[in-house]
Amino acid sequence: MEPFALLSAGLISLSDGQFDKQLHLGAGLVVTQAAARMDLPPLQTCLASIGAGLAKEAWDSRGHGNVEFADFAATAFGCQFTFRF
């Protein structure tokens, strides 16, 4: 239940009309969870999310969208759910 509470808090904090950033955060979460289910160590699950963000922005840079650091950051932010304190 804890990851859902954190996910809700993350989406609420981005609710100022930036639906695109919410999608990027969701994609980062999906990539992180998929990597975790493949039994990758926490650092590698986080790197998978960061890699997905970089890949998406590289795709955008080839004329398929707008390159934005905030999009990359929102995707990479999905890895925060990898580490538990």
C-alpha positions, 0 to 999 in steps of 0.5 A: 500500500505504501507505493500507492500512497507515494504515487498519489502524493507525486501525482498531486504535486504535479497537478498544476496542468502538467499532465505530460509530466504525470505521464513521464512520472508514470512511465518511470514508475512502470520501468522501475517496477518492471526492472524490480520484478526482473530481480535487478538490484535497486541501483540498476532499477533506478538506472533503467528509469533514468535510461528510459528518460534519456531515451525518450528525450533523445527520440524527441531531439530527432524531431518527434517532440520537444526536448525538455529537462523537466520531462527527463527529470519526471521520468527519472523521478520514478526511481525514487520508489526503488529505495525504501527507508 
